[in-house]
Amino acid sequence: MKLTSTSFSDGQRIPGDFAFCLPDPVHHVCLGKNLNPQLAWHDAPAGTRSFALICHDPDVPSQGDDVNQEGRSVPAALPRVDFFHWVLIDLPATLAEIGEGEFSHVVTPRGKPGPQAAHGGRQGINNYTDWFAGDHDMQGDYYGYDGPCPPWNDEIVHRYVFTLYALDLERLPVEGRFGGPEVRAAMQGHILAEASLSGSFTLNPALG
């Protein structure tokens, strides 16, 4: 199975149109277009009954003490954890492409609705739900895709990994409000094939 995108090249920088935040010379960051990238796939194995898609950033700081703090930086040596940007399940086995901007085309304060999504799929919450939990203007359940917005003072460029899973189930057994960890657990034993591509992004002008 092969996963491709016309929005960015595998292993290359993700264009700003697909980011939640963009560099800003005065305020460090400003909001981006937040378009979901185009994705297409082929050669799914026989017996595929649905697809699931996860986008995650494996380079998120495990501690937030230095994140976006003036005069400080997030050290490259700091241990990193996963941050889920998109959790999409129950895509029909007949589907072979997701259009650019089809699932997200703007930053939505307090999050986009869910879990119901296009093509009969369901979307989980992403980790902006946790990130904005204490922000009066932005807190909420962030369903679907929300793009890159790494710390503007991080010493490393972040990676964003899009992984498509071909499953032997038509409907994944997760209910209600779910996220990346729940989907990863529910898929175990049901993955017929998987394919990934990744891009990178930074808001640190020193790394740009």
VOBA-1610 file (N, C-alpha, C; in pm, whole numbers, padded with zeros to 5 digits, always signed):
BEGIN
Met+00085-00119+00000Met+00000+00000+00000Met+00089+00125+00000Lys+00050+00223-00075Lys+00130+00345-00090Lys+00045+00467-00059Leu+00101+00561+00020Leu+00034+00686+00055Leu+00112+00801-00006Thr+00042+00891-00077Thr+00107+01004-00142Thr+00030+01133-00113Ser+00094+01246-00146Ser+00028+01376-00130Ser+00080+01472-00236Thr-00011+01551-00291Thr+00029+01659-00380Thr+00052+01788-00302Ser+00022+01788-00172Ser+00034+01908-00089Ser+00177+01929-00038Phe+00249+01820-00019Phe+00389+01829+00022Phe+00458+01699-00017Ser+00590+01707-00027Ser+00669+01590-00065Ser+00719+01518+00059Asp+00720+01386+00051Asp+00763+01305+00164Asp+00905+01345+00208Gly+00919+01375+00336Gly+01048+01412+00391Gly+01084+01558+00378Gln+00996+01638+00316Gln+01025+01780+00294Gln+00941+01869+00386Arg+00964+02000+00378Arg+00889+02095+00460Arg+00742+02099+00419Ile+00655+02110+00517Ile+00512+02125+00492Ile+00484+02273+00468Pro+00420+02309+00357Pro+00390+02450+00331Pro+00300+02510+00438Gly+00313+02640+00456Gly+00238+02710+00561Gly+00088+02703+00549Asp+00035+02679+00430Asp-00111+02669+00413Asp-00172+02558+00498Phe-00091+02460+00535Phe-00142+02344+00608Phe-00112+02351+00757Ala-00067+02469+00802Ala-00029+02487+00942Ala-00134+02563+01021Phe-00142+02533+01149Phe-00228+02603+01243Phe-00171+02742+01272Cys-00037+02750+01277Cys+00031+02876+01306Cys+00141+02903+01203Leu+00167+03031+01181Leu+00274+03075+01092Leu+00366+03169+01168Pro+00492+03182+01124Pro+00582+03277+01190Pro+00533+03420+01174Asp+00551+03499+01278Asp+00515+03641+01274Asp+00630+03719+01337Pro+00684+03820+01268Pro+00802+03890+01318Pro+00777+03970+01446Val+00652+04006+01473Val+00620+04086+01590Val+00575+04000+01707His+00481+03908+01681His+00421+03828+01789His+00471+03684+01791His+00575+03655+01716His+00632+03520+01702His+00546+03431+01612Val+00413+03426+01638Val+00325+03343+01556Val+00195+03416+01526Cys+00131+03373+01418Cys-00005+03415+01386Cys-00078+03293+01331Leu-00209+03300+01322Leu-00287+03186+01276Leu-00270+03164+01127Gly-00268+03037+01086Gly-00255+03001+00946Gly-00387+02961+00885Lys-00382+02912+00759Lys-00504+02869+00690Lys-00557+02737+00745Asn-00467+02653+00798Asn-00507+02528+00863Asn-00580+02433+00768Leu-00537+02429+00642Leu-00595+02334+00547Leu-00542+02194+00574Asn-00628+02093+00567Asn-00575+01958+00568Asn-00511+01929+00431Pro-00401+01856+00427Pro-00337+01826+00300Pro-00415+01723+00218Gln-00390+01724+00088Gln-00444+01619+00002Gln-00367+01491+00030Leu-00439+01381+00034Leu-00378+01249+00053Leu-00446+01150-00041Ala-00368+01061-00100Ala-00423+00957-00186Ala-00348+00827-00159Trp-00415+00717-00184Trp-00352+00588-00158Trp-00400+00484-00260His-00318+00381-00275His-00353+00273-00368His-00288+00143-00321Asp-00328+00034-00385Asp-00277-00100-00355Asp-00309-00145-00213Ala-00430-00114-00167Ala-00474-00168-00038Ala-00493-00319-00051Pro-00467-00393+00054Pro-00477-00539+00043Pro-00621-00587+00031Ala-00636-00704-00025Ala-00767-00768-00031Ala-00816-00791+00112Gly-00945-00774+00131Gly-01002-00791+00264Gly-01011-00662+00344Thr-00962-00551+00287Thr-00973-00421+00354Thr-01121-00382+00364Arg-01165-00351+00485Arg-01305-00312+00506Arg-01319-00166+00547Ser-01211-00104+00590Ser-01211+00040+00620Ser-01068+00088+00631Phe-01054+00221+00631Phe-00924+00283+00652Phe-00931+00374+00775Ala-00818+00386+00842Ala-00801+00484+00949Ala-00677+00567+00918Leu-00680+00692+00958Leu-00569+00784+00933Leu-00531+00855+01062Ile-00402+00857+01089Ile-00351+00929+01206Ile-00237+01020+01160Cys-00241+01145+01204Cys-00126+01234+01188Cys-00077+01270+01327His+00050+01248+01352His+00105+01284+01483His+00243+01347+01466Asp+00278+01426+01566Asp+00409+01489+01578Asp+00482+01417+01691Pro+00590+01342+01661Pro+00662+01270+01767Pro+00765+01356+01840Asp+00771+01484+01808Asp+00879+01570+01859Asp+00833+01675+01959Val+00720+01655+02021Val+00666+01755+02115Val+00738+01746+02249Pro+00776+01859+02307Pro+00848+01856+02435Pro+00769+01783+02544Ser+00841+01700+02618Ser+00777+01626+02727Ser+00753+01714+02849Gln+00820+01828+02853Gln+00799+01928+02959Gln+00778+02063+02894Gly+00684+02141+02948Gly+00649+02267+02885Gly+00707+02392+02950Asp+00802+02374+03043Asp+00854+02488+03119Asp+00911+02598+03031Asp+00982+02560+02924Asp+01050+02659+02840Asp+00972+02693+02713Val+00859+02628+02691Val+00786+02644+02565Val+00735+02787+02547Asn+00774+02848+02436Asn+00729+02983+02399Asn+00756+03088+02506Gln+00868+03074+02574Gln+00908+03169+02678Gln+01020+03259+02625Glu+01000+03390+02637Glu+01101+03486+02591Glu+01235+03463+02660Gly+01342+03469+02583Gly+01475+03456+02638Gly+01516+03315+02672Arg+01432+03217+02639Arg+01463+03077+02668Arg+01442+02995+02541Ser+01490+02873+02544Ser+01468+02783+02431Ser+01438+02643+02482Val+01369+02566+02400Val+01340+02427+02432Val+01460+02345+02386Pro+01536+02285+02478Pro+01660+02217+02438Pro+01635+02095+02350Ala+01722+02077+02253Ala+01709+01964+02162Ala+01715+01830+02235Ala+01787+01826+02348Ala+01807+01701+02420Ala+01685+01661+02505Leu+01586+01749+02516Leu+01469+01718+02598Leu+01394+01598+02540Pro+01354+01501+02623Pro+01274+01389+02572Pro+01145+01439+02505Arg+01102+01368+02403Arg+00988+01411+02323Arg+00873+01309+02332Val+00751+01358+02311Val+00632+01274+02318Val+00545+01299+02195Asp+00444+01212+02176Asp+00353+01225+02063Asp+00245+01330+02089Phe+00213+01405+01984Phe+00103+01500+01983Phe+00020+01466+01860Phe-00106+01430+01880Phe-00192+01390+01769Phe-00257+01513+01706His-00244+01523+01573His-00301+01634+01498His-00427+01594+01421Trp-00445+01465+01396Trp-00562+01420+01318Trp-00583+01272+01345Val-00705+01239+01384Val-00745+01101+01407Val-00876+01080+01331Leu-00871+01000+01225Leu-00985+00982+01135Leu-01005+00832+01112Ile-01124+00782+01139Ile-01149+00638+01128Ile-01277+00611+01049Asp-01297+00483+01020Asp-01418+00434+00952Asp-01434+00488+00810Leu-01322+00522+00745Leu-01330+00561+00605Leu-01361+00437+00521Pro-01452+00446+00426Pro-01493+00326+00350Pro-01379+00269+00266Ala-01385+00139+00245Ala-01280+00070+00170Ala-01276+00114+00024Thr-01384+00177-00025Thr-01389+00224-00163Thr-01320+00360-00181Leu-01288+00426-00071Leu-01227+00559-00078Leu-01078+00548-00110Ala-01027+00638-00194Ala-00886+00635-00230Ala-00818+00771-00222Glu-00894+00875-00179Glu-00835+01009-00176Glu-00912+01099-00081Ile-00838+01188-00016Ile-00894+01296+00065Ile-00850+01427+00001Gly-00944+01516-00026Gly-00911+01640-00094Gly-00848+01742-00002Glu-00764+01828-00059Glu-00703+01938+00015Glu-00811+02031+00068Gly-00811+02056+00198Gly-00909+02143+00260Gly-01046+02082+00278Glu-01061+01953+00250Glu-01192+01888+00259Glu-01239+01872+00403Phe-01146+01851+00494Phe-01181+01829+00634Phe-01149+01950+00722Ser-01065+02039+00676Ser-01030+02158+00753Ser-00983+02266+00658His-01035+02389+00676His-00995+02499+00589His-00980+02630+00666Val-00979+02622+00800Val-00966+02741+00883Val-00935+02698+01026Val-00873+02786+01104Val-00861+02763+01247Val-00996+02793+01312Thr-01047+02698+01388Thr-01177+02713+01453Thr-01158+02723+01603Pro-01166+02844+01662Pro-01155+02856+01807Pro-01256+02766+01878Arg-01211+02698+01981Arg-01288+02601+02060Arg-01310+02469+01986Gly-01253+02458+01865Gly-01252+02330+01796Gly-01366+02308+01699Lys-01337+02226+01599Lys-01440+02186+01503Lys-01529+02079+01565Pro-01652+02065+01514Pro-01742+01963+01570Pro-01702+01822+01530Gly-01755+01726+01601Gly-01728+01585+01573Gly-01818+01500+01661Pro-01808+01369+01650Pro-01708+01295+01572Pro-01746+01268+01425Gln-01871+01293+01386Gln-01912+01260+01249Gln-01835+01343+01148Ala-01797+01279+01036Ala-01713+01344+00937Ala-01755+01302+00796Ala-01691+01360+00697Ala-01721+01330+00557Ala-01695+01182+00526His-01761+01135+00422His-01746+00997+00372His-01794+00893+00472Gly-01875+00934+00569Gly-01923+00840+00670Gly-01821+00807+00777Gly-01709+00878+00777Gly-01606+00853+00876Gly-01636+00920+01009Arg-01549+00893+01105Arg-01557+00958+01235Arg-01419+01014+01268Gln-01417+01130+01336Gln-01292+01193+01376Gln-01283+01198+01528Gly-01163+01171+01576Gly-01138+01185+01718Gly-01090+01325+01751Ile-01069+01350+01878Ile-01013+01478+01921Ile-00862+01474+01902Asn-00805+01591+01873Asn-00659+01601+01866Asn-00607+01667+01994Asn-00476+01679+02005Asn-00418+01725+02131Asn-00423+01875+02153Tyr-00477+01952+02057Tyr-00505+02092+02088Tyr-00614+02101+02195Thr-00692+01996+02209Thr-00791+01988+02317Thr-00722+02007+02451Asp-00608+01941+02469Asp-00531+01952+02594Asp-00454+02084+02599Trp-00396+02122+02486Trp-00312+02242+02483Trp-00390+02367+02522Phe-00515+02377+02476Phe-00595+02497+02502Phe-00689+02481+02622Ala-00671+02377+02700Ala-00765+02348+02809Ala-00779+02463+02908Gly-00674+02541+02930Gly-00681+02651+03025Gly-00699+02788+02962Asp-00726+02791+02832Asp-00739+02917+02758Asp-00886+02952+02742His-00929+03062+02804His-01071+03097+02805His-01128+03115+02665Asp-01048+03168+02573Asp-01098+03196+02439Asp-01087+03079+02342Met-01005+02981+02376Met-00977+02873+02280Met-01014+02734+02331Gln-01044+02718+02458Gln-01066+02584+02512Gln-01189+02518+02450Gly-01180+02386+02432Gly-01289+02309+02373Gly-01238+02176+02322Asp-01327+02098+02262Asp-01289+01971+02202Asp-01252+01994+02056Tyr-01127+01969+02023Tyr-01077+01992+01888Tyr-01083+01861+01808Tyr-01193+01846+01734Tyr-01209+01728+01649Tyr-01143+01751+01513Gly-01098+01642+01452Gly-01047+01649+01315Gly-00906+01702+01306Tyr-00876+01761+01191Tyr-00740+01806+01162Tyr-00715+01948+01211Asp-00605+01964+01282Asp-00548+02096+01310Asp-00398+02082+01292Gly-00341+02169+01209Gly-00205+02153+01161Gly-00095+02195+01257Pro+00028+02199+01206Pro+00145+02227+01289Pro+00143+02364+01356Cys+00190+02364+01481Cys+00216+02488+01555Cys+00318+02457+01665Pro+00439+02416+01625Pro+00539+02380+01726Pro+00589+02503+01801Pro+00652+02485+01917Pro+00703+02601+01991Pro+00796+02685+01904Trp+00778+02816+01911Trp+00861+02904+01827Trp+01005+02913+01876Asn+01030+02860+01995Asn+01166+02863+02048Asn+01226+02724+02062Asp+01172+02627+01989Asp+01225+02490+01996Asp+01353+02481+01914Glu+01451+02409+01966Glu+01580+02396+01898Glu+01577+02292+01787Ile+01468+02216+01773Ile+01460+02116+01667Ile+01342+02144+01575Val+01356+02100+01451Val+01246+02103+01354Val+01156+01984+01384His+01024+02007+01385His+00931+01899+01417His+00892+01821+01292Arg+00863+01692+01312Arg+00817+01604+01205Arg+00667+01576+01224Tyr+00600+01560+01111Tyr+00456+01531+01113Tyr+00433+01408+01027Val+00391+01301+01092Val+00380+01171+01027Val+00233+01138+01001Phe+00199+01121+00874Phe+00065+01079+00833Phe+00071+00929+00805Thr-00009+00852+00877Thr-00010+00707+00860Thr-00151+00660+00829Leu-00164+00586+00719Leu-00292+00527+00678Leu-00288+00379+00712Tyr-00397+00331+00771Tyr-00409+00191+00809Tyr-00524+00127+00733Ala-00499+00013+00671Ala-00604-00069+00611Ala-00647-00172+00716Leu-00776-00172+00746Leu-00826-00254+00856Leu-00924-00360+00807Asp-00933-00468+00884Asp-01026-00575+00851Asp-01162-00555+00917Leu-01184-00436+00974Leu-01311-00401+01037Leu-01376-00287+00960Glu-01508-00291+00947Glu-01579-00181+00882Glu-01594-00062+00976Arg-01606-00092+01107Arg-01622+00013+01208Arg-01534-00019+01327Leu-01447+00075+01361Leu-01355+00053+01472Leu-01431+00061+01604Pro-01405-00029+01699Pro-01480-00033+01824Pro-01435+00071+01926Val-01449+00198+01891Val-01432+00308+01986Val-01557+00393+01979Glu-01599+00448+02091Glu-01725+00523+02095Glu-01705+00658+02163Gly-01798+00749+02136Gly-01800+00878+02204Gly-01677+00962+02172Arg-01616+01013+02275Arg-01501+01104+02263Arg-01373+01021+02271Phe-01303+01009+02160Phe-01182+00927+02156Phe-01070+01005+02089Gly-00947+00959+02113Gly-00830+01024+02056Gly-00734+00922+01999Gly-00612+00966+01971Gly-00513+00880+01910Gly-00478+00755+01989Pro-00455+00763+02119Pro-00420+00642+02194Pro-00529+00536+02190Glu-00656+00579+02199Glu-00766+00484+02195Glu-00776+00415+02060Val-00755+00490+01953Val-00760+00432+01818Val-00644+00337+01796Arg-00525+00376+01838Arg-00411+00286+01823Arg-00435+00153+01894Ala-00493+00160+02013Ala-00521+00037+02088Ala-00628-00046+02020Ala-00734+00018+01971Ala-00845-00054+01908Ala-00805-00120+01777Met-00705-00067+01708Met-00661-00122+01579Met-00577-00248+01594Gln-00522-00271+01712Gln-00432-00384+01729Gln-00501-00515+01690Gly-00432-00593+01606Gly-00487-00720+01560Gly-00577-00708+01440His-00599-00586+01391His-00691-00564+01278His-00624-00491+01162Ile-00494-00466+01169Ile-00423-00392+01065Ile-00373-00488+00957Leu-00423-00470+00836Leu-00380-00552+00723Leu-00256-00493+00655Ala-00248-00362+00655Ala-00133-00292+00595Ala-00133-00149+00646Glu-00018-00085+00637Glu-00008+00057+00672Glu+00095+00124+00583Ala+00076+00254+00563Ala+00167+00332+00480Ala+00178+00472+00539Ser+00298+00530+00533Ser+00320+00660+00595Ser+00394+00754+00501Leu+00375+00883+00525Leu+00462+00985+00470Leu+00475+01094+00574Ser+00582+01169+00569Ser+00605+01269+00673Ser+00659+01398+00612Gly+00632+01505+00682Gly+00684+01636+00648Gly+00738+01701+00772Ser+00802+01816+00756Ser+00859+01886+00871Ser+00811+02030+00873Phe+00822+02092+00992Phe+00775+02229+01007Phe+00841+02291+01129Thr+00870+02419+01121Thr+00924+02492+01236Thr+00873+02635+01235Leu+00860+02693+01353Leu+00827+02834+01369Leu+00947+02912+01423Asn+01058+02842+01440Asn+01179+02906+01492Asn+01256+02969+01375Pro+01265+03102+01371Pro+01333+03167+01258Pro+01479+03127+01245Ala+01540+03082+01353Ala+01679+03039+01347Ala+01695+02907+01273Leu+01586+02832+01260Leu+01590+02703+01191Leu+01526+02707+01055Gly+01459+02819+01024Gly+01381+02828+00901Gly+01462+02813+00775
//
